[in-house]
Amino acid sequence: MSTSKQEVIDPLSSADPVTPPRTGAAARPDKTPPRALRRMLALDDFEEAARRYIPRPIFGYVSGGAETNASLRGNRAAFDALAFVPRALVNVRGRTQQTTLFGRTYDAPFGIAPMGGTAMAAYQGDLVLARAAAEANIPMILSGASLTPLERIAEVGRTAWFQAYLPGEPGPITALVERVARAGYDTLCLTVDVPVMANRENNVRSGFHTPLRPSLRLAWDGITRPRWLLGMFARTLLLHGMPHFENMGPRVPLLSLTEERQRGLRDQLSWSHVELMRRLWKGRLVLKGILDQEDARIARESGADGIIVSNHGGRQLDGAVAPLRVLPGIVSEAGGMTVMMDSGIRRGTDVLKALALGAHFVFVGRPFLYAAAIAGEAGVRHAIKLLRDEIDRDMALLGITTLAEMRRERLMDARSFS
């Protein structure tokens, strides 16, 4: 999808969500966000605003899980089951969140998770997230199901990684690995928990399909969200033409009566294909979707540089264990491999709990997409600032000045008595 330097119409602020990234002190998130964003006090606050802005089918696709949403609920419950044990009278001046990951120092211990629906919900959403992440010096993972060519994101997102959905076929694997390398990415992330599509009943109920099917129902959903219709969809068509799924199989338009996305033979993907990728790919290789200790061991032995402990945000197997619950066991099998985590993180306290249980880094998805939808790059900057500020405040209240001090003894079962 081509880009334009024309002014961006933002539904909630005059901020331009595709402003070129700033450097130095100016790269920090704005201290005085647009008025509408001042009501956003935590990441969860973006969801309701996004619900009012994004058409129902697209919002349902982004927000929902699989079947009964048991995994979605379980992700949050796992964080609530842990309580902090803070220390008092500690000099906590000079706190820092800087985190070194794969030899690179980031300014926070969190990044933006891959999300395929970004550019359906937010105007040039993938570009917005990539630029905001680069400004904040945190990683952003571009989804293989995105609507923006991976080459374009590599141009504007100096901290971007690429995430792939791949079939168990050497040809497509080789072609994509070579394409990602030509684009200049240094980190390639393979999602391993999608051998088949999940049973997302909420998509059927809300009328969502990929590609979107033109219908009276879809038209009505757009008309009843005029800010999205004009500020995102019509603007995209006028300036850039019809978006296409660009990075996974044949190009397919976002809106079509007959086209289908070709996902290939994903149920044939196996460890032998990971080993093939390791031989082909000279950069850092990360596997996303690991929940079993034995799989973590095999990933290490297969040459993976890192894994992301994840249940796909509750969007694949309903009832799958929350990543936080299995994190300590997986860390014990990791050896020198980097262990990261996603799924359900919404607060600075969640980030710190994951770090205490052994994660080196975490990724957050939906809230950043919602922020991009309602306020473009200004929204994402504000969301990043909220989470950074929470972590800083929580570190002080816990009595620590570095993230390395966030160890397991800082936690206890929230239901037990010492």
Buried (B, 14 or more C-beta within 10 A) or exposed (E): BEBEEEEBBBBBBEBBBBBEBEEEEEBBBEEEBBEBBEEBEBBEBBBEBBBEBBBBBBBBBBBBBBBEBBBBBBBBEBBEBBBBEEEEEEEBEEBEBEBEBBEEEBBBBBBBBBBBBBBBBBBBBBBBBBBBBBBBBBBBBBBBBBBBBBBBBBBBBBBBBBBBBBBBBEEBBEEBBEBBBEBEBBBBBBBBBBEEEBBBBBBEEBBBBBBBBEEEEBEEBBEEBEBBBBBBBBBBEEBBEEBBBBBBBEEBBBBBEEBEBEBBEBEEBEBEBBBBBBEBBEBBBBBBBBBBBEBBBBBBEBBBBBBBBBBBBBBBBBEBBBBBBBBBBBBEBBEEBBBBBBBBBBBBBBBBBBBBBBBBBBBBBBBBBBBBBBBBBBBBBBBBBBBBEBBBEBBBBBBBBEBEBBEEEBBBEEEEEE
